[in-house]
Amino acid sequence: MNDRTTNPFALAEHHQASPGGALAQSVQSREVAETQALYLMAAMNPRDPVKAMDRILNACTRPTLAEKSTYEYSRGGSDVTGPSIRLAETISQEWGNFESGFREVGRGVEPDGVGYSDVLAYAIDLQTRATKRISFRVRHWRDTKKGGYALRDERDIYELVANLASRRVRNCILSIIPGDVVEAALSQCGLTLRTKVDTSAEAIARMVDAFAQLGVSKAQIEKRIQRRLDSIQPGQIVQLRRIYTSLQDDMSRPEDWFEPIETAGAPQPKQPEGKPAPRAAAQHQQQERAPEQRVAPKDLPDAGAPEPEEQRPAAKQSGPATVSGISETQERLLAQRAKDAGYDTAALLAKFGSIDLSNLSSVMRALKAELDAQANA
């Protein structure tokens, strides 16, 4: 009889690992070796903060990075700004001895049959060993105005996970990088934009086309900046670029920044005081003549009697549905998206009615939702 207590730390020596366990141990050992190598290289090549800061500031002198360096959105009646995902990635790369990213650690199915992914976003300073991790769950579901639908295609699932994970990765990076480094990078990007803003007609035209793809018209931009585009100031271009970055990163929506432009018909002429409008006057005269007229039975209408205005077809009161009040670029984009969704001009107008600046954004979103639904059907 053995009277010795079994050593719990020696259990692994008495049990032979299964093939699956051996494979898992091999993968784990490789990951541990790679992590140890990263820490070892960071210790052998320590970061020089002065040179790292110079690299970051030099990168922020590039206009292409400076244009996408900040995002902006409205919350509680005030504008909120901050470093964008692209700027956070650039800072971490130039800071050195830094690793960040995300990984999908698992998948499952919820009780309603919709799948989900468990994701881990992380950032690690290999030199100081400071680590930040954020775990979250991504539901494989896409919401639309008509409800929503589950995602089945792997590409759609990856794009959804990557889009939501990139914001968490940015938060992880900014929680480890010193705050004064981020503020200096933002300051340099602002200086680059102010000194290298292109206010030429070609640059403004490119900006208008870029906003048109998001459903924002030239008239809406001019209404926001309270001036014509040919007299726009460099600071206003900087602000519009921040708004564009916010729209691209899905931080806000066009209606958060731009007011809809009303496309009403021609103004009605003013009537002299005391004189009723023509339609009201006609109704008044008809009421005065009513006692003198004979009303034909409903089953036997009088062919010689004039057709009442209220019984005339709707087509005689209002013109046919049209596309009006939008730019050529917006009309071209609308026609292309309608064609992709399987609509010709007649079918498009039959479904949505007249299309102008007041409902262009909603029509474009509805067509995109139909395209997504067709792609996942």
N, C-alpha and C positions, 0 to 999 in steps of 0.2 A: 504494500500500500504506500503510495507516494504522499508524504505529509508536507510537501513544499508547495507554496502558493505559486501559481503560474505567473510568469512575468508578462504583463499585458503588452509591453513594447516588443516582445519577441514573437508575437503571434504571427507576424508576417513571414517569419523564417520557417514556420511549420506548415504553411499553406501554400501550395503551388498556385501561382497566378493563372487565371484563365486566359485564353488567347485574346479576348476583348480587353481584359484588364492590362495585359502586356502592351497592347497597342496604345491604350490610354496613357500608361506610364511612359512609353516612349515619346509620345507627343508632349506630355508634360515636362519630361526631362529636356527635350529640345527647347521648349519655350523658356525654361529656367536658364539654360545655357545662353540663349540669346539675350535675355535680360541682364544676366551677369556680365556679358561682354559689353553691353551698352554702358552699364555703370562703370566698368573698368576703363573704357575709352574716355568717359567723361572725367574720371579721376586723373588719367594720364594727360588729358588736354583740357585743363580748366578754362573757364570762360574769362575773357578780358572784358569787363563791363564797358570800358571806354571805347574799345574797338567795336563791340557789339552795338553800342548806342550810335556810333558813327554809321554803321551799316544800315541800321533802321532808319535814321534820318536821311541817308542817301537814297534809300528805296522810296521814301515818301516824297522825294523830289520828282518822281515820275508822274506826269499828269494822268496817265491811265490808271494808276493806283490811287492817286489823290481823288479822282472823280468818283471812285467807288469806296472811299475810305469810311464814310459815315452813312448811317441811316437816320431817318426821321419819321416820326408818326405822332399823331395827335391823341392825347389822353387827358380827360378832365378839363378840356378847354385850353390846355397848354401843349406846346410842342416838345417832344422828348427826342433827344439825339444821343448817339453813341457810336462806338467803333463798329464797323461792319465785320462780317465773317472774313472777307478777303484781307482786311487790315490785320485782324487777329492772327490769321495764318502767317502773314508776312512777318509780323513781329516775332512769333515763335520760331520761325525759320532763322531769322537773323540773330536772335538772342543766343542761339546755340545750346547744345546739350539739352535738348528739349524734345519730347515726344508727345504727340496728341493724336486722337482719332476716335473711332467708335467700332464696336463689334457687336454682331448679333449673337447673343448667348443662348437663345432658345426660341422655340415656337410652340404654339398651342392653339386650341380651338375653344372659343367661348361657348357657353350653353346655347346661345342662339345660332350656332353654326358658323360664325364669322371667325376667321383666324386672327392671330396676333403674334407679334414678335417682341421678345424681351431684349432690350438693347442697353449696352453700357457705353457711355461716352466718358472719356478720360483725358487727362493731361498730366504729364510727369516732368518735373525738372530733375534730370538725371544727375545734376551736380549737387543740388541741395536736398534731393530726395523728397521734395514737396510734391504731393500727389492730390489730385482732385478727381473724383469719380461721381457720375450721375447715372443712376439706373432709372429706366422708364419703359413703359409698354406702349407699343404702337399697334393700334387696331387696324386691320386690313379692310378699311372702309373709306369710301370717298363720298362726302356729302355734296348734294346738289340742291337747287331750289325745288326740284320735284321730289325730293326725298334723299335717296342715296343708294349705293349698291356696293356689294363686297368685291374686293379685288382678288383676282385669280392668277393673273399673269405675273411671272416672277419679275419682269422688268418694272411693272407698275408698283409692285411691293417694294422693290429696292429703291426706286426713286422717292417713294413716300417716306421710307425709313431714313434715307440719306438726307432728305430735306429737313425732317424734324430733328435728326441727330446733329446736323451742322450747327444749329443754334445752341444746343447743349455743349458741343465741343468748344464753341466760342466762349461760353460762360466759364468752362473749365480753364481755358487758356487765360482769360482775363482775371481769374481769381488767383493765379499763381504769378503771372508777370507783374512786377512792381508797378503801382499806379502812376508814378511820375514818368515811367518809360512810355506808358500808353498816352498820357497827356502830352508829352513832348512829340510823339508821333502824330497825334491829332493836330497839334499846333503847326507842325511842318506841312501837313497835308493842306491845312487851311491857307497857309502862306503860298503854297504852290498854286492853289486854285486862284487866289487873288492876283497873282503875278502872271499866270499863264492861261487865263481864261480866254477862250476864242469866241469873240463876239461877231465874227464875220457872218455874212448871209448864208454861206454854205453850212456853217456849224449850227446856226439857228434852224435851218431847214432839216438837218439831220436830227436835231432834238425834237422838232415837231413830228417828224415821221416816227421816232421812237415812242413818243407819247401816244401817237395815233394807234399803234399796235396794242396799246393798253386801253383803248377806248376813250382817250382824252383828246379833244379837238383844240385847234389853234385858238378859237374864240374862248374856250374855257381857260386856257393859259393866260390869255390877255386879260380876262376878267379877274384872275387871281392877282396878277402883278400890277393891275390898274394902269396899264399903258400898252401901246402897240409893241409888237416884238422887235421892230426895227429900232426902237429906242430903249431896249432892255439894258439894265445895268449889270456889271460883272457879278456883284453880290447876289442878284436875283437868279442868275444862271447857276451859281453855286447852290442856292437853295433848291432850285428845280432839280438839280442833279441828285441832291439828297432825297428828295421826294421820289424820284425815279428809282433810286436804289431801294428805297423802302417798298415800293410797289413790286419790284422784281423779286425781293426776298419774302414777299407775302406778309410783310409787317403791317401793311395798311391796304386800303382799297381806294380807287379813284374818287369815290364820292366823299371820302374823308377830307380831301384837299380841294376838289374842284366842284363848283356849283353847276347844276345843269343849266343849259341855255334853252330858254323857251323859244320855240319856233312857231309862234302864232301866225295867223293869216294877216291879210292887210287890215289896217285899222278901219273901224267903221266911222263914217262921217258923222260929225256932231249935228244933232237936230236943234233947230231954234227952240228957245224956251217957249213952252205952252203949246208946241206943235207935236203931236204924237208921231212915232216912227211909222214908216210905210206899212209894215205888217200889222201893227196895232191899229192904224187907221183903216186898213182894209177889213179887219175883223169887226171894228166898230160899225162900219158901213153895212157889213153883212148882217149884223145884229139888227140894225135899223130896218133893213129890207125884209127881215125874216117873216113878219106878219103878212106881207103881201105875196109871199111865195108859197107855192104848193109843194108839199113834201111827198115825193113819190114813194110807194111802198118799197121795202127792202128787197122783197122777192122779185119785183118788177122795176128795176131802176130805169129812170127816165134817160133815154139816150141823148136827148138834147140838152139836159142839164149839165152845167160845167162840173168837172170833177173836183171835189173839195181838195184843198191843198194838203190836208192831213192824210188823204188816201193815196197820194202820189207815191211812186216807188222811191226808195231811199236814194237810189242812184241819181235822181234828179235834184235832191237837196244837197248832197255832198259828192265831190268828185271821187274818182277811183283812187285806191291806195297807191302811194308813190314813195320813192326814196328821194328825200330832198334835205337841203340844209347841212350836208356834210361835205367834207373835202374829197378830192379825187382819190387820195391815198386811202381814206377810210372806206370809200365806196368800193375800191378795188379789194381791200382786205375782207369786207363784208361779202362780196361776191365769191371770193375764193373759199371762205369758210362755209358759205351756203352750198357751194358746189361740192365740197368735201362731205357735207352732211346729206347730200342727195336732193337739194332743192334747186329748182330754177327760179327765175325772178317772179313768175306768176305764183308758184307754190309758196315762195317765201312771203310775198305780200298777202296771200290768202290766209296764211297762218298768223302773221304778226301785225297785219294792217300796215298803215303808213309808218315809215321809219325815218326818224330825224335824230337830232342831237339829244333830244330828251329821253329817248328809249334805246339809243344805239348800244350803250354798254350792256343793258339787260338782254338785248337780242344776241349780241356776241357771246355772252356767257351761256345763254340757252343753247346756242348752236354748239358750243364747245362741250356742254354737258351731253348733248345727243351724240357727238363724235365719240366721247369717252364711253358712253353706254354701248354704242355700236362696236367699239373695239373690244369690249369685254363681254359682248353677247355670245 
